[in-house]
Amino acid sequence: MTTANQSLKPITTKINEKGHIEIGGCDLVELADKYATPLYVFDEATIRTIARQYKSAFASYDKVSMLYASKAFMTKAIVRILDEEGFGFDMVSGGEIYTAHKAGADMKKCLFNGNNKSYDELQMAVELGVGLISVDNFLELALLNDVAKSNNKVVDILLRVTPGIECHTHEYIQTGHLDSKFGFDLTQVDSAVELIVDEYKNLNLVGLHAHIGSQIFETSIYYDEVEVLLKEMGRLKEKYGLNLTHINLGGGLGIKYTEDDMPPSINEIAEKIISSIKANAPKYNLDEPEIHIEPGRSIIGTSGVTLYTVGSSKQVPKGRKYVAVDGGMADNPRPSLYQAVYTADVANRPSDAKTETVTIAGRFCESGDILIKDAEMPPLEEGDILCFYDTGAYGYSMSSNYNRVLKPAAVLVNNSQSDIIIDRESYEHLVSLDRIPERLKD
Ligand SMILES: Cc1ncc(COP(=O)(O)O)c(C=O)c1O
Protein backbone atom coordinates (compact mmCIF):
# COMPACT_ATOMS: atom_id res chain seq x y z
CA MET A 1 0.00 0.00 0.00
CA THR A 2 1.32 3.43 -0.89
CA THR A 3 1.32 6.30 1.59
CA ALA A 4 0.97 10.01 0.91
CA ASN A 5 4.68 10.82 1.36
CA GLN A 6 5.09 8.95 -1.97
CA SER A 7 2.85 11.41 -3.79
CA LEU A 8 4.34 14.39 -5.63
CA LYS A 9 1.29 16.55 -4.98
CA PRO A 10 -1.07 17.14 -2.05
CA ILE A 11 -3.67 14.37 -2.12
CA THR A 12 -6.55 16.75 -2.94
CA THR A 13 -4.83 18.25 -6.02
CA LYS A 14 -6.92 18.37 -9.19
CA ILE A 15 -7.61 20.46 -12.26
CA ASN A 16 -10.96 22.24 -11.92
CA GLU A 17 -13.55 23.24 -14.49
CA LYS A 18 -11.71 26.54 -15.11
CA GLY A 19 -8.62 24.54 -16.06
CA HIS A 20 -6.76 25.75 -12.95
CA ILE A 21 -5.01 23.70 -10.27
CA GLU A 22 -7.13 23.26 -7.18
CA ILE A 23 -5.96 22.02 -3.76
CA GLY A 24 -8.24 21.41 -0.78
CA GLY A 25 -11.11 22.53 -3.01
CA CYS A 26 -9.49 25.97 -3.47
CA ASP A 27 -8.50 27.35 -6.88
CA LEU A 28 -4.81 28.31 -6.63
CA VAL A 29 -5.23 31.24 -9.02
CA GLU A 30 -7.97 32.63 -6.78
CA LEU A 31 -5.79 32.10 -3.71
CA ALA A 32 -2.95 34.01 -5.40
CA ASP A 33 -5.40 36.78 -6.21
CA LYS A 34 -6.87 36.92 -2.73
CA TYR A 35 -3.70 36.62 -0.62
CA ALA A 36 -0.99 37.76 -3.15
CA THR A 37 2.21 35.86 -3.90
CA PRO A 38 4.56 34.38 -2.88
CA LEU A 39 2.13 32.30 -0.86
CA TYR A 40 2.57 29.05 1.04
CA VAL A 41 -0.52 26.83 0.81
CA PHE A 42 -0.96 23.84 3.15
CA ASP A 43 -3.50 21.09 2.54
CA GLU A 44 -5.02 19.97 5.84
CA ALA A 45 -6.31 16.69 4.38
CA THR A 46 -2.79 15.66 3.36
CA ILE A 47 -1.36 16.47 6.78
CA ARG A 48 -4.06 14.52 8.62
CA THR A 49 -3.91 11.60 6.18
CA ILE A 50 -0.15 11.20 6.61
CA ALA A 51 -0.39 11.54 10.39
CA ARG A 52 -3.01 8.76 10.39
CA GLN A 53 -0.93 6.63 8.03
CA TYR A 54 1.94 6.83 10.53
CA LYS A 55 -0.35 5.68 13.30
CA SER A 56 -1.84 2.81 11.34
CA ALA A 57 1.60 1.69 10.05
CA PHE A 58 2.69 1.17 13.66
CA ALA A 59 -0.68 -0.09 14.94
CA SER A 60 0.59 -3.63 15.49
CA TYR A 61 3.14 -2.36 18.04
CA ASP A 62 1.43 -0.97 21.09
CA LYS A 63 4.29 1.03 22.62
CA VAL A 64 4.75 3.83 20.09
CA SER A 65 4.75 7.60 20.50
CA MET A 66 4.66 9.88 17.49
CA LEU A 67 6.39 13.23 17.80
CA TYR A 68 6.25 15.72 14.96
CA ALA A 69 9.66 17.32 14.28
CA SER A 70 8.62 20.96 14.63
CA LYS A 71 11.67 22.25 12.79
CA ALA A 72 10.10 21.18 9.49
CA PHE A 73 7.33 23.79 9.86
CA MET A 74 5.67 24.94 13.01
CA THR A 75 2.87 27.39 13.61
CA LYS A 76 0.15 27.35 16.22
CA ALA A 77 -2.38 25.97 13.69
CA ILE A 78 -0.08 23.09 12.75
CA VAL A 79 0.36 22.32 16.46
CA ARG A 80 -3.43 22.22 16.87
CA ILE A 81 -3.87 19.82 13.94
CA LEU A 82 -1.14 17.39 15.01
CA ASP A 83 -2.11 17.57 18.68
CA GLU A 84 -5.63 16.57 17.60
CA GLU A 85 -4.08 13.67 15.68
CA GLY A 86 -2.41 12.50 18.90
CA PHE A 87 1.13 13.65 18.13
CA GLY A 88 3.60 15.14 20.57
CA PHE A 89 6.33 17.53 19.39
CA ASP A 90 10.06 17.24 18.99
CA MET A 91 11.33 20.76 19.70
CA VAL A 92 14.80 22.24 19.42
CA SER A 93 14.53 25.77 20.77
CA GLY A 94 12.78 28.01 23.26
CA GLY A 95 10.76 29.36 20.32
CA GLU A 96 9.45 25.93 19.39
CA ILE A 97 8.68 25.12 23.03
CA TYR A 98 6.85 28.43 23.41
CA THR A 99 4.81 27.87 20.24
CA ALA A 100 3.78 24.36 21.32
CA HIS A 101 2.81 25.62 24.77
CA LYS A 102 0.87 28.62 23.46
CA ALA A 103 -1.02 26.43 20.99
CA GLY A 104 -2.08 24.11 23.81
CA ALA A 105 0.07 21.05 23.02
CA ASP A 106 0.26 18.33 25.64
CA MET A 107 3.77 19.13 26.89
CA LYS A 108 4.13 15.74 28.59
CA LYS A 109 4.17 14.19 25.11
CA CYS A 110 6.95 16.52 23.93
CA LEU A 111 10.71 16.17 23.73
CA PHE A 112 13.40 18.83 23.83
CA ASN A 113 16.37 18.08 21.66
CA GLY A 114 19.40 19.99 20.27
CA ASN A 115 23.17 20.18 20.46
CA ASN A 116 23.57 23.46 22.39
CA LYS A 117 20.55 24.15 24.53
CA SER A 118 20.93 27.17 26.77
CA TYR A 119 20.35 27.22 30.52
CA ASP A 120 17.28 29.41 29.98
CA GLU A 121 15.83 27.05 27.40
CA LEU A 122 16.36 24.07 29.70
CA GLN A 123 14.73 26.04 32.51
CA MET A 124 11.75 26.80 30.27
CA ALA A 125 11.41 23.13 29.26
CA VAL A 126 11.49 21.94 32.86
CA GLU A 127 9.07 24.66 34.08
CA LEU A 128 6.57 23.92 31.31
CA GLY A 129 6.71 20.19 32.01
CA VAL A 130 8.24 18.97 28.73
CA GLY A 131 8.06 15.17 29.09
CA LEU A 132 11.53 14.19 27.93
CA ILE A 133 14.82 15.91 27.29
CA SER A 134 17.31 14.36 24.89
CA VAL A 135 20.68 15.30 26.35
CA ASP A 136 23.32 15.81 23.69
CA ASN A 137 26.61 16.36 25.55
CA PHE A 138 28.46 16.51 28.90
CA LEU A 139 27.91 20.24 29.46
CA GLU A 140 24.19 19.78 29.05
CA LEU A 141 24.10 16.96 31.60
CA ALA A 142 25.54 19.33 34.20
CA LEU A 143 23.31 22.27 33.22
CA LEU A 144 20.14 20.21 33.17
CA ASN A 145 20.90 18.60 36.51
CA ASP A 146 21.29 22.11 38.00
CA VAL A 147 18.04 23.26 36.43
CA ALA A 148 16.15 20.16 37.61
CA LYS A 149 17.58 20.50 41.11
CA SER A 150 16.62 24.15 41.40
CA ASN A 151 13.07 23.20 40.34
CA ASN A 152 12.98 20.31 42.81
CA LYS A 153 12.31 17.87 40.02
CA VAL A 154 13.75 14.66 38.63
CA VAL A 155 13.72 14.95 34.85
CA ASP A 156 13.41 12.02 32.44
CA ILE A 157 16.14 12.08 29.84
CA LEU A 158 17.39 10.24 26.78
CA LEU A 159 21.00 10.28 25.68
CA ARG A 160 21.41 11.36 22.07
CA VAL A 161 24.00 9.11 20.48
CA THR A 162 25.64 8.87 17.05
CA PRO A 163 24.99 5.29 15.97
CA GLY A 164 27.66 5.30 13.25
CA ILE A 165 25.22 4.71 10.41
CA GLU A 166 25.78 6.48 7.10
CA CYS A 167 22.85 7.20 4.85
CA HIS A 168 22.93 8.33 1.26
CA THR A 169 21.60 11.84 1.53
CA HIS A 170 23.16 15.29 1.30
CA GLU A 171 26.03 15.67 3.80
CA TYR A 172 24.33 18.69 5.45
CA ILE A 173 21.35 16.52 6.40
CA GLN A 174 23.26 13.41 7.50
CA THR A 175 23.45 13.19 11.28
CA GLY A 176 23.97 9.58 12.36
CA HIS A 177 27.54 9.11 11.09
CA LEU A 178 30.44 9.18 13.55
CA ASP A 179 31.90 12.54 12.51
CA SER A 180 28.77 14.49 13.46
CA LYS A 181 28.24 17.50 15.72
CA PHE A 182 25.23 15.81 17.35
CA GLY A 183 25.19 13.57 20.39
CA PHE A 184 27.53 11.29 22.32
CA ASP A 185 29.84 8.98 20.46
CA LEU A 186 29.13 5.41 21.59
CA THR A 187 32.57 5.35 23.26
CA GLN A 188 31.45 8.27 25.50
CA VAL A 189 28.21 6.69 26.70
CA ASP A 190 29.75 4.92 29.71
CA SER A 191 31.18 8.17 31.09
CA ALA A 192 27.82 9.88 30.66
CA VAL A 193 25.97 7.01 32.33
CA GLU A 194 28.40 6.96 35.27
CA LEU A 195 27.92 10.68 35.81
CA ILE A 196 24.14 10.30 35.74
CA VAL A 197 24.13 7.35 38.14
CA ASP A 198 26.76 8.68 40.56
CA GLU A 199 26.35 12.46 40.50
CA TYR A 200 23.37 13.79 38.63
CA LYS A 201 20.61 12.68 40.98
CA ASN A 202 18.01 14.92 39.35
CA LEU A 203 18.29 13.14 36.01
CA ASN A 204 16.52 9.86 35.26
CA LEU A 205 17.91 8.11 32.20
CA VAL A 206 15.13 6.24 30.39
CA GLY A 207 16.62 5.51 26.99
CA LEU A 208 18.62 6.38 23.90
CA HIS A 209 17.95 8.70 20.98
CA ALA A 210 19.39 8.80 17.48
CA HIS A 211 18.52 10.43 14.18
CA ILE A 212 20.33 9.20 11.10
CA GLY A 213 19.57 11.92 8.59
CA SER A 214 16.86 13.36 6.42
CA GLN A 215 15.29 12.61 3.01
CA ILE A 216 16.18 8.93 3.49
CA PHE A 217 15.16 6.39 0.85
CA GLU A 218 16.85 3.27 2.29
CA THR A 219 14.66 1.25 4.62
CA SER A 220 17.35 -1.13 5.88
CA ILE A 221 19.14 1.58 7.86
CA TYR A 222 16.15 1.82 10.21
CA TYR A 223 16.58 -1.89 10.93
CA ASP A 224 20.27 -1.24 11.64
CA GLU A 225 19.55 1.82 13.77
CA VAL A 226 17.19 -0.16 16.03
CA GLU A 227 19.79 -2.89 16.35
CA VAL A 228 22.60 -0.47 17.28
CA LEU A 229 20.44 1.17 19.97
CA LEU A 230 19.20 -2.12 21.41
CA LYS A 231 22.69 -3.59 21.42
CA GLU A 232 23.89 -0.54 23.36
CA MET A 233 20.98 -0.82 25.81
CA GLY A 234 21.76 -4.52 26.29
CA ARG A 235 25.38 -3.66 27.01
CA LEU A 236 24.39 -1.00 29.56
CA LYS A 237 22.03 -3.46 31.22
CA GLU A 238 24.78 -6.03 31.56
CA LYS A 239 27.44 -3.57 32.72
CA TYR A 240 25.40 -1.30 35.01
CA GLY A 241 22.15 -3.19 35.57
CA LEU A 242 20.36 -0.29 33.87
CA ASN A 243 16.86 -1.03 32.61
CA LEU A 244 16.36 1.46 29.82
CA THR A 245 12.86 1.42 28.36
CA HIS A 246 12.80 3.90 25.44
CA ILE A 247 14.39 4.26 22.04
CA ASN A 248 13.82 7.35 19.94
CA LEU A 249 14.64 6.69 16.29
CA GLY A 250 14.43 10.26 15.02
CA GLY A 251 12.79 11.10 11.69
CA GLY A 252 14.19 11.12 8.20
CA LEU A 253 11.75 9.35 5.89
CA GLY A 254 12.02 10.86 2.41
CA ILE A 255 9.33 12.41 0.22
CA LYS A 256 8.86 12.71 -3.54
CA TYR A 257 10.18 16.01 -4.91
CA THR A 258 10.36 14.89 -8.56
CA GLU A 259 8.80 12.14 -10.66
CA ASP A 260 12.11 10.24 -10.42
CA ASP A 261 12.08 10.12 -6.60
CA MET A 262 10.82 6.80 -5.17
CA PRO A 263 10.68 7.19 -1.40
CA PRO A 264 9.59 4.15 0.62
CA SER A 265 6.15 4.06 2.17
CA ILE A 266 5.60 4.66 5.88
CA ASN A 267 4.54 1.00 6.13
CA GLU A 268 7.90 -0.19 4.80
CA ILE A 269 9.77 1.85 7.42
CA ALA A 270 7.44 0.65 10.19
CA GLU A 271 7.93 -2.96 9.10
CA LYS A 272 11.74 -2.62 9.31
CA ILE A 273 11.58 -0.99 12.73
CA ILE A 274 9.14 -3.47 14.24
CA SER A 275 10.88 -6.51 12.77
CA SER A 276 14.22 -5.28 14.08
CA ILE A 277 12.75 -4.88 17.57
CA LYS A 278 11.22 -8.37 17.48
CA ALA A 279 14.56 -9.85 16.38
CA ASN A 280 16.94 -7.78 18.47
CA ALA A 281 15.20 -7.17 21.83
CA PRO A 282 15.45 -10.89 22.79
CA LYS A 283 18.93 -11.11 21.25
CA TYR A 284 20.18 -8.43 23.65
CA ASN A 285 18.15 -9.69 26.59
CA LEU A 286 15.74 -6.76 26.67
CA ASP A 287 11.99 -6.30 26.91
CA GLU A 288 10.46 -4.69 23.84
CA PRO A 289 11.04 -0.94 24.32
CA GLU A 290 8.73 2.02 23.94
CA ILE A 291 9.62 3.60 20.60
CA HIS A 292 9.48 7.22 19.57
CA ILE A 293 9.30 8.25 15.92
CA GLU A 294 10.03 11.89 15.00
CA PRO A 295 9.00 12.57 11.40
CA GLY A 296 9.09 16.13 10.10
CA ARG A 297 9.47 16.34 6.33
CA SER A 298 7.33 13.26 5.64
CA ILE A 299 4.42 14.70 7.68
CA ILE A 300 4.33 18.22 6.29
CA GLY A 301 6.44 18.31 3.09
CA THR A 302 3.91 16.94 0.61
CA SER A 303 1.04 19.00 2.02
CA GLY A 304 2.67 22.33 1.15
CA VAL A 305 3.02 24.16 -2.15
CA THR A 306 4.35 27.64 -2.85
CA LEU A 307 2.73 29.97 -5.36
CA TYR A 308 4.84 32.53 -7.20
CA THR A 309 4.03 35.05 -9.92
CA VAL A 310 6.19 35.07 -13.04
CA GLY A 311 7.91 38.41 -13.73
CA SER A 312 10.87 39.21 -15.95
CA SER A 313 12.70 36.80 -18.18
CA LYS A 314 16.03 36.78 -19.96
CA GLN A 315 17.27 34.72 -22.89
CA VAL A 316 21.05 34.47 -22.72
CA PRO A 317 22.24 34.56 -26.36
CA LYS A 318 23.08 30.95 -27.24
CA GLY A 319 22.48 30.06 -23.57
CA ARG A 320 19.78 29.45 -21.00
CA LYS A 321 16.44 31.15 -20.67
CA TYR A 322 15.91 32.53 -17.17
CA VAL A 323 12.40 33.23 -15.91
CA ALA A 324 12.22 35.14 -12.63
CA VAL A 325 9.54 34.80 -9.96
CA ASP A 326 8.64 37.04 -7.02
CA GLY A 327 10.26 34.80 -4.37
CA GLY A 328 13.29 32.57 -4.12
CA MET A 329 16.06 31.71 -1.71
CA ALA A 330 14.63 33.72 1.21
CA ASP A 331 11.33 31.81 1.25
CA ASN A 332 12.95 28.53 0.16
CA PRO A 333 16.70 28.29 0.78
CA ARG A 334 16.90 24.54 0.03
CA PRO A 335 17.91 24.73 -3.66
CA SER A 336 20.77 27.16 -2.98
CA LEU A 337 21.75 25.48 0.32
CA TYR A 338 21.92 21.88 -0.82
CA GLN A 339 20.97 21.72 -4.47
CA ALA A 340 17.46 20.51 -3.67
CA VAL A 341 15.28 19.90 -6.71
CA TYR A 342 11.61 20.74 -7.12
CA THR A 343 8.77 20.22 -9.57
CA ALA A 344 6.49 23.06 -10.67
CA ASP A 345 3.34 23.51 -12.75
CA VAL A 346 1.60 26.59 -14.09
CA ALA A 347 -1.45 26.92 -11.84
CA ASN A 348 -3.48 28.96 -14.37
CA ARG A 349 -2.90 26.54 -17.31
CA PRO A 350 -1.47 23.26 -16.02
CA SER A 351 -2.56 21.30 -19.08
CA ASP A 352 -0.48 23.31 -21.57
CA ALA A 353 2.28 21.28 -23.20
CA LYS A 354 5.71 21.65 -21.59
CA THR A 355 7.63 22.61 -24.71
CA GLU A 356 10.37 24.84 -23.27
CA THR A 357 13.36 24.29 -21.03
CA VAL A 358 13.77 27.26 -18.70
CA THR A 359 15.63 28.03 -15.51
CA ILE A 360 13.37 29.46 -12.82
CA ALA A 361 15.27 32.12 -10.93
CA GLY A 362 14.48 33.82 -7.66
CA ARG A 363 14.37 37.58 -7.12
CA PHE A 364 17.19 37.78 -4.58
CA CYS A 365 20.59 39.35 -5.21
CA GLU A 366 22.64 36.18 -5.47
CA SER A 367 23.51 34.38 -8.69
CA GLY A 368 22.91 31.16 -6.76
CA ASP A 369 19.26 32.06 -6.21
CA ILE A 370 17.94 29.54 -8.70
CA LEU A 371 14.79 27.60 -7.78
CA ILE A 372 14.77 25.05 -10.62
CA LYS A 373 17.49 24.58 -13.19
CA ASP A 374 16.38 23.46 -16.66
CA ALA A 375 12.70 22.89 -15.90
CA GLU A 376 10.38 21.64 -18.62
CA MET A 377 7.59 24.24 -18.80
CA PRO A 378 5.04 25.65 -21.21
CA PRO A 379 6.22 29.01 -22.60
CA LEU A 380 5.87 31.24 -19.51
CA GLU A 381 4.40 34.71 -19.53
CA GLU A 382 4.48 37.57 -17.05
CA GLY A 383 1.63 37.07 -14.57
CA ASP A 384 1.52 33.27 -14.77
CA ILE A 385 1.13 31.65 -11.35
CA LEU A 386 3.65 28.89 -10.68
CA CYS A 387 2.88 26.17 -8.18
CA PHE A 388 5.97 24.58 -6.61
CA TYR A 389 5.12 21.24 -5.04
CA ASP A 390 6.54 19.75 -1.82
CA THR A 391 7.59 23.00 -0.20
CA GLY A 392 5.84 22.29 3.10
CA ALA A 393 8.97 21.23 4.98
CA TYR A 394 12.04 23.37 5.66
CA GLY A 395 10.69 26.22 3.52
CA TYR A 396 9.00 28.75 5.77
CA SER A 397 10.90 27.36 8.76
CA MET A 398 14.23 28.20 7.09
CA SER A 399 13.07 31.46 5.52
CA SER A 400 14.71 34.84 6.08
CA ASN A 401 14.29 38.52 5.32
CA TYR A 402 17.29 38.57 2.98
CA ASN A 403 17.28 41.79 0.94
CA ARG A 404 14.72 43.10 3.45
CA VAL A 405 12.05 41.22 1.53
CA LEU A 406 8.89 40.47 3.50
CA LYS A 407 8.14 36.88 4.51
CA PRO A 408 5.08 35.52 2.67
CA ALA A 409 1.79 34.49 4.21
CA ALA A 410 0.75 30.87 4.72
CA VAL A 411 -2.81 29.60 4.27
CA LEU A 412 -4.42 26.33 5.26
CA VAL A 413 -6.94 24.90 2.78
CA ASN A 414 -9.60 22.32 3.47
CA ASN A 415 -13.06 21.55 2.05
CA SER A 416 -12.99 24.61 -0.23
CA GLN A 417 -12.11 26.93 2.64
CA SER A 418 -8.87 28.87 3.02
CA ASP A 419 -7.62 30.38 6.27
CA ILE A 420 -4.52 32.40 7.01
CA ILE A 421 -2.23 30.58 9.43
CA ILE A 422 0.65 33.07 9.17
CA ASP A 423 0.13 36.68 8.13
CA ARG A 424 2.25 38.20 5.41
CA GLU A 425 4.83 40.51 6.98
CA SER A 426 4.36 44.22 6.54
CA TYR A 427 7.04 46.90 6.15
CA GLU A 428 6.03 48.16 9.61
CA HIS A 429 6.69 44.71 11.03
CA LEU A 430 10.01 44.58 9.20
CA VAL A 431 11.38 47.67 10.94
CA SER A 432 9.62 47.13 14.24
CA LEU A 433 12.68 45.69 15.99
CA ASP A 434 15.15 48.21 14.56
CA ARG A 435 16.44 50.87 16.95
CA ILE A 436 18.36 54.05 16.11
CA PRO A 437 20.80 55.03 18.90
CA GLU A 438 20.09 58.55 20.25
CA ARG A 439 23.45 59.84 18.97
CA LEU A 440 22.44 59.00 15.37
CA LYS A 441 19.08 60.68 15.55
CA ASP A 442 19.75 64.26 14.44
C1 LIG B 1 16.62 14.73 15.99
C2 LIG B 1 15.78 14.93 14.79
N1 LIG B 1 14.59 14.31 14.74
C3 LIG B 1 13.79 14.45 13.68
C4 LIG B 1 14.15 15.22 12.59
C5 LIG B 1 13.21 15.36 11.44
O1 LIG B 1 13.74 14.84 10.27
P1 LIG B 1 12.84 14.74 8.97
O2 LIG B 1 12.26 16.07 8.74
O3 LIG B 1 13.77 14.33 7.92
O4 LIG B 1 11.80 13.69 9.24
C6 LIG B 1 15.40 15.87 12.60
C7 LIG B 1 15.81 16.69 11.45
O5 LIG B 1 16.85 17.26 11.37
C8 LIG B 1 16.23 15.72 13.74
O6 LIG B 1 17.41 16.32 13.80
Ligand as a Chemical Component Dictionary entry (heavy atoms), coordinates in Angstrom:
data_LIG
# 
_chem_comp.id                   LIG 
_chem_comp.type                 NON-POLYMER 
_chem_comp.pdbx_formal_charge   0 
_chem_comp.three_letter_code    LIG 
# 
loop_
_chem_comp_atom.comp_id 
_chem_comp_atom.atom_id 
_chem_comp_atom.alt_atom_id 
_chem_comp_atom.type_symbol 
_chem_comp_atom.charge 
_chem_comp_atom.model_Cartn_x 
_chem_comp_atom.model_Cartn_y 
_chem_comp_atom.model_Cartn_z 
_chem_comp_atom.pdbx_ordinal 
LIG C1 C1 C 0 16.621 14.733 15.993 1  
LIG C2 C2 C 0 15.783 14.926 14.794 2  
LIG N1 N1 N 0 14.590 14.314 14.744 3  
LIG C3 C3 C 0 13.787 14.451 13.677 4  
LIG C4 C4 C 0 14.152 15.224 12.591 5  
LIG C5 C5 C 0 13.207 15.356 11.436 6  
LIG O1 O1 O 0 13.740 14.836 10.273 7  
LIG P1 P1 P 0 12.842 14.739 8.973  8  
LIG O2 O2 O 0 12.256 16.069 8.740  9  
LIG O3 O3 O 0 13.774 14.327 7.915  10 
LIG O4 O4 O 0 11.795 13.694 9.239  11 
LIG C6 C6 C 0 15.400 15.872 12.600 12 
LIG C7 C7 C 0 15.813 16.690 11.446 13 
LIG O5 O5 O 0 16.850 17.260 11.368 14 
LIG C8 C8 C 0 16.232 15.721 13.736 15 
LIG O6 O6 O 0 17.412 16.323 13.799 16 
# 
loop_
_chem_comp_bond.comp_id 
_chem_comp_bond.atom_id_1 
_chem_comp_bond.atom_id_2 
_chem_comp_bond.value_order 
_chem_comp_bond.pdbx_ordinal 
LIG C1 C2 SING 1  
LIG C2 N1 SING 2  
LIG C2 C8 DOUB 3  
LIG N1 C3 DOUB 4  
LIG C3 C4 SING 5  
LIG C4 C5 SING 6  
LIG C4 C6 DOUB 7  
LIG C5 O1 SING 8  
LIG O1 P1 SING 9  
LIG P1 O2 DOUB 10 
LIG P1 O3 SING 11 
LIG P1 O4 SING 12 
LIG C6 C7 SING 13 
LIG C6 C8 SING 14 
LIG C7 O5 DOUB 15 
LIG C8 O6 SING 16 
# 
